[in-house]
Amino acid sequence: MNRPMTQPTTREELIAEGARTLGAAGVDDPARDARLLLRWASGLDAAAFAAGLAARAARRPLSQVTGRRAFWGRDFIVTPDVLDPRPETETLIAAALEGPLARTDAEARILDLGVGSGCILLTLLAERPFATGLGVDRSADALDVARRNAQALGVAGRASWLEGDWFQQVRGRFDLVVSNPPYIPDAEFDALAPEVRLWEPTGALAPGGDGLAAYRAIAKGLDAALADGGGALIEFGAGQADAVARIFDDAGFAALLLHRDLDDRPRCLEIARNA
C-alpha cells in the first residue's frame, strides 16, 4: 500500500524540497537559493515561498524575485528595468575610492553614464559625503529605480538625474566619470545564462555588433566632460581590455591603468584627462 505524500514542514525539509525543484530547473547552487528564498519569505505564508521557487525555477534572477541585491555592503532595489548589480563592479568602486576619490573630504562631482540601479554612483556618494553626482540613463524606468535607491540610502539630496544617451544632454565638467556600459557582443548574447538573457534589460547588456559602441561614444565625449585633473573609470567585459584601451588611446588618452577583479581578470580602465 502506497503511503500518502506529506508536505515538507521543517525549515530543512523546505530547503531540501526547494533545492530539488531549483536543481531540476538547472539553477546553479540550488540549495543556496532555496535558503535565501525561504529567508525572504520568512513571516509570510507558504504561498510566498512557493511563488518564489516557481519564479526562480523559471530562471528569473534571485534579485528580481526578492527585489533586493547586496552591493558594497548596502541593499539596492532591483527590478527588471535595471541590471543586477554584480560583484565584479565592486572593482570600479574600490578603484575610485583608492584613487580619484581617495580624499574623504573632497567635494568631487561625479557623472555616472548608464546609471541603471544607481549602484555605482550611490555607493560612491554614500562613501564620500562631500561628493555630488549626476546619473544619466536613457531609460526613464531605470532612473525611477535609481531615485528610489537614492532615497533609501539617504543620498537623494546629493544626486540628480538626466534622461538621455551618454553625453548628449550633459552640461558642465566632472571630477570623475564612471560607467558600466552595455558590452556583450551579438555573437555572445545567445550563450548568456537564462537569468541574464531572458530577464535583464537587453539594452543595458548588448549594444549590438562587436559590443564596443558605448566605449566609442564615451571616448568621443569624455575629454569635454572632465574637469582639470579629472579622470574616468570604465568597466568592460572579459577579453575586451585591449580593444577598450585602444579606443581611448586612439582618442588621445595616454594615461591608462587597468584594474583587475577578485578573479584577477582585467575589469576596469582608469583614464586621466588629456593634458
ABEGO torsion letter per residue (X at the ends): XBBBBBBBABAAAAAAAAAAAAAAAGBBGAAAAAAAAAAAABGBBAAAAAAAAAAAAAGBBAAAAAGBBBBGGBBBBBBAABBBBBAAAAAAAAAAAABAAABAABBBBBBBBGAEAGAAAAAAAAABAABBBBBBBABAAAAAAAAAAAAAAGAAAABBBBBEBEAAABBEBBABBBBBBBABBAAAAAABBAAAAAABBAAAABAEEAGAAAAAAAAAAAAAABBBGBBBBBBBBBGAAAAAAAAAAAAGBABBBBBBBAAGBBABBBBBBBX
